[in-house]
Amino acid sequence: MVLYTIYGVYILGTMESQFLGRFFPEMWRDLGFYFQWEDMASGIIGYGAIFVALLGSLLFSTAGTRAFAIGLWIGYFLFGMTFPYHFTTHSYYHLPLIPIVAITMAPVGALIFKPLADLKPELLVRFVASAILLSAIVLKVWDVRLDLAHEDYRHEPAYWAEIGEILDHNPSVIGLVHDYGNRLSYYGWVTPQIWPPIGQQKLRELQGKPAIEVKDWFDKRAGNKDFFLVTMRNQFERQPELKNLLYENFPIFAEGDGYLIFDLRNPLIPE
């Protein structure tokens, strides 16, 4: 991994962009950063499991395994301190936490299951313990299944295809669009230019870049476009300057369930 990184960054130079806009040590001074980190990690693993695993890392029987377990947690902590912004905004940055918790919970599991192994009749105890664990797994899987059942994505292809048809598959589109426009590109055959959402604007500020001047940005990026598409209505409401600029200067070309299209080709004539 180290050799691959050196080759990509210092020899080819093609991986330099992977290191841009990642390291923000000024966030270390923000107490809210640590609460957001805890909230993100707890949402993935569970608050109780994390602290049981932390205690478990101290219960390994040998100094070597104990150092290994503590080292895993130190590595996770350093990983988070290296990528503070992404640790609070991108859940997949916490994927290493899953094997770390699984490994460091092992001594706690041993404390529970070792006494159970001494109980008689052995077969009955194993059956009851397995049934309890299986029930816990099934209940959790059912909770996840209910969460997934509440979201129905079967309408998505037709929805984005409809927007593509309304735009007549015109490539001259800019807007606040979900998933960086990927669903519109795939189903609607339109690849839009993306207007930066609030999170991306905050990332610019962390990088030390000047705040977006909406009028200047709009003139430079939307001046030669035909349409401004909005599917992220919440983001649109959180950018009142952009919202006012569009409503005051351009007619609505089309509006439907969740989307709004402004016609940039025919600006409104001031009265």
N, C-alpha and C positions, 0 to 999 in steps of 0.2 A: 504494500500500500504506500509506504514511504517513497520507494523508488518510482512508482507510478505517478505520485504527486510531483516529485522533483522533475520527472520527465515532462509532465504536462504543463507545469508552471514555468520552469526555468529553461527548458530546452525547446519544446515546441511553442510554448506561450499560449496555447489554446485554452488553458484552464484558468487563466488569470481572472476572467470575469466571475469565476466561482467564488473568489475571495473578496469581491467588491460588495460593499454594503452589508457586511455580516457582523462586524465586530464593533460593539458600541459600549465601551467600558463606563460611559457616563450613566448608563442605566443601573449600574451596581449601587449607586447612591440613592436610588428610588425604592422606597420600601414597597410600593405597589408592585414592582417587578417581581419580588419574591412571593407575594400573595397570588399574583397571576400565574406564576410558575407552579405553585402548590395546587391551585385550582385546576390547571391543565393536567398535571400529573395525576391528581385524584380522580379526575373524570375518566382517565384511561385505566388505571389500576385499582383505584379504591383507596380511600383515606386510611382505613384500618389495615389493609394489606401492606401498605408502604411502611407504616410504623412498626408492625409486627416483623417485617423483613429487616428493618433497621436494627431492631433489638436482636433478631436472629443472627445478624452478622457478628455479634459479640459472643455467640454461644458455640461457635465451632470448637472442636475439642483440641486441635493442635494450633500452634502459633502460625504455621504456614498457611493452613486453610483459613484461619481467622484474618490474617493479613491479606489474603487473596480476596475475601469477602469485603473487607473494608476498602480495599483498593478498587473494587468494582464501583462502590458508592462514590469514592473520591473521583474516579474517572467520569462518572455521570455528572457530578457537581461541576467539574472543570469543563465538561462539554457544554453545560448550560451557561456557564459564565463566559464561554467563548462566543456563544451564539444567543445572547440574551433576548434580542428582539424576536428571533424565530422561535425561541422556546416558549414565548407567550402568545404566539400567533399561529404556529403550525404544529398540530398535534403529532404528526409523524416524526418530529424530532425527538419524541419521547419513546420511540419504539425500543431503544436499548434498555429501557427501564423494565420491560416485561421479563427478559431472562434474568436480569439482576435480582428482581423480587423473587422469582421462582427459585433461584439458587440460594439466596440468603434466608429464605423462609424454611429451608430444609431442617436446620437444628430445632426450630419450634415444632415442626411436624414430628421430628424424632421424639421430642419430649411428650407429645401426645400419644403417639402410636406405640412407643416402647412398652408402656404399662398395659396397653390394650393387648399386646402380643402375649402377655403373661396370663391373661384371663382365660378361664375355661367355661364351657367347651370352646375350643379354639375355632372350630368351623362356624359355630353360631356367632361368635364375636366378630369374625371376619365378615360374615354375611350382613350383620347389623351395621357395622362400620361402613361397609361398601354401599349399603342401601342409603345411609345418611348422606354420604358424599355424593352419590349419584342423584339423590333428590335435590341437593343444593345446586348441582350442575344443571339439572333439568329446569329448575325454577329460574335460574339466571338466563338460560337459553330462551326460555319462554318470555321473559321480560324483554330481551333483545328482539325476539320475534314480534312482540306487540309494537315496539318502537318502529320497526321496519314496516309493519302492516299499516301504520298510520300514514306513511308516505307512499303515494302511488305515482310512479313515474311513467306509466303507460301512455299518458297523454303527451309526453315530451316530444317525440318525433313529429307528431302532427302539428304541435304548437310552433316549433321552430321552422318547420317546413312552410307553415302559413306565413310567418314573418318574411321568410325568404321570397315567397311568391308576391307578397305585397310590395317588397322592395324590387321586384322583378330581377332578382339575383344581381343587383347593381353592386359592384365592388366599392363604390365611392361612398362608404358609410363609416361614421365614427359614432361612439356612444359609450354609455355605461351599460355594459352587457355582461351577463353571467359567464363565469368560467373563461374569462379572457376571450370570449367569443367563440369558444371551441364547439359548443353545441350548435350555434348558428352556422358555423362553417360546415359541420358534418351533415346536419339535417336540412339546413336552408340554403346551402351553397353560396353563402355570403361570408366573407372574412373581413370583419370590421377592424378599424383602428380603435384602440381602447382609450377612452378618457380615464385618467387616473382616479380611482375611488379614494375614499378618505384614508384608508390604511396605507395605500401607496404614497399618498401625499405626506403622511406622518413619517414614513420611512425616508422620504426625501429630506425632511427636516433633520432627522437623526444623522443623515449622511453629511449634514452641513450645507446642503444646497438651499438656495433661496426658495421661499414659499411661492406657490404657483400664482401668478397674476392672471386671473381667469380670462380677462378680455384679450390680453396678449397671446395667451396659450390658445384661446379659441381662434383668433385670427390666423395664427400660424398653422394650426393643425386641422381646423375645420373650414378654413377659408376656401379650400378647393374641393370640399366634399359636397355631395348632393343631399345626404340625409344625416340627421342625428337621431340615433335609436336609444331609447331608454327601456331596459327591462329590469334594472335594479332600482325600483321605485324608492326604496328606503334611502339608498345612497343619493338619489336625486334630491330628495327632501332635505338631506343633510348638507347640500351644496346650494344654498339659496341664491348666491350670486350667479351661478351657472343657470339655475332654474329661471330667474328673472330675465337673464340675457336672452334665453331661448323664447320664453313666452312673449316678451316685449318686441322681439325682432323677427320672429319667423312663424309662419302658420303651421298648424298641425296637419300633417299629411294623412295620418291614420292613427287610430287609437283602439285598443282592444283589451282583452283580459290580461293585465299585467304588463302591457307594452305601450309605448308612446313614441311616435315618429314625427320629427319636425322636418319640414321641407326647407332645406338651406338654399335651394335654387331660386326661391322666390321670396326674398325678404319683404317684410311688411313695410308699407310706405307710411312714414309718420304723418299724422293728421295736422 
